[in-house]
Amino acid sequence: MYVASSRSAPEAPRAPGTGRGIPGTVFALGAVSLLTDISSEMVTAFLPVYLLFTLQLTYVQFGLLDGIYTGATALLRLVGGYVADRLERPKAVALAGYGLSAVTKLAFPAASSSTLGIGTLLSVDRAGKGLRTAPRDALISLAAPPDRLGAAFGVHRTMDTIGAMIGPLVTFLILTHLGTAGGPVFTISFMFALLGVIVLVFFVRDETPAHIAAAARRANAATRKATVSVRAGLRLLRERQLRRSVIAATLLGLATLSDAFLFVVVQKASGVGEHLLPLLPLGTAIVFLLAATPIGRLADRVGRWRVFFAGHVLLLGAYLLMVGPLDGLPLVFAGLALHGLFYAATDGVLSAHGGTLVPAHLRASGLAILQTGQALARLLSSVCFGVLLQYLEFDVALWIAITTLVGALLTVALVVRPMQAEPEKEAVE
């Protein structure tokens, strides 16, 4: 039975110059994510232009490929979390995931106009993300003091978002000066991903806080390894807090449009030129950059799940703007601002919330379970919205998305209602 300890865990040592008790490991992982996100956001910004306007794919085909890109991480999150906990080597598993994603960038030009080839490579690329996400978040959650998890994930996501800002700009410059051929985009994307792998290898350590290391030394090694199993990971779902959080995150994920579709919707609803589509992720990234750390700290104070839920209310506001009277650049700015605030209130906050619900030796597995339902739901959401856009009027498809999100919010608020773990408590066995 996993319960919350009423005693605060000892603080991790402060890295010089970091302040506010945020360890150096968090900043190093932030640098890895910054470089990797330049790489991945270059691809994210390029795909709608390439698939919809160069290859002339239908919305159904685009939705399927975008669903793969969004949700193919799902099951491998469980694998990555389990292996990281089993081997007690989260850095090694994260490195495998980052390396796999980097290598696929070199293969994209060979896929050319093959939808099957592009889909396969997107699957492999996202498989790498699936492997690395839970071990990386476990490294952050184990390195940071329990009462500063929201701030730690906010700092990490802030650095990650700097990369998300740079990536679309690089893609826009490449498309402007070299045309819409994919070769230069994917080659430069690979270079940034490789730099991220190098930083991970040389500047990130597998750090275990003193109180967890001491408990591990007291435990029998064989017994400890026996507890880190698939069954032990799934047994976490018996805990009401985690189970409700997984269900709620999955329901809200079903009602969340993927980034690529959101940017396509903003472009169509506002009427701005198609040539600006690669720049739209930049607007979301700027707001995310400014808001991630302060909202993470706010979540530590008022409750992480409350902030996560509020983020989806902001997303509903963005959807409503798309069917309102605004158009042109005012609609673009307002819609992307709400989208950026949505990410600041949900991306790292969900992992910070989950970090208080599972024991340290199953931290990666527990976070993987929490993230997997959300990722699978978003895959299904992308495919379904592609079908809606293909066969229904634009406004009708948007109203269905809005109604679905309202239904998910009401269901979570009135029926599921995840409980909020206290910010200063950490889950222990």
Summary of the structure (lengths in Angstrom):
residues: 429
radius of gyration: 20.6
end to end distance: 6.8
largest distance: 65.2
contacts: 1655
relative contact order: 0.17
helix: 81%
strand: 1%
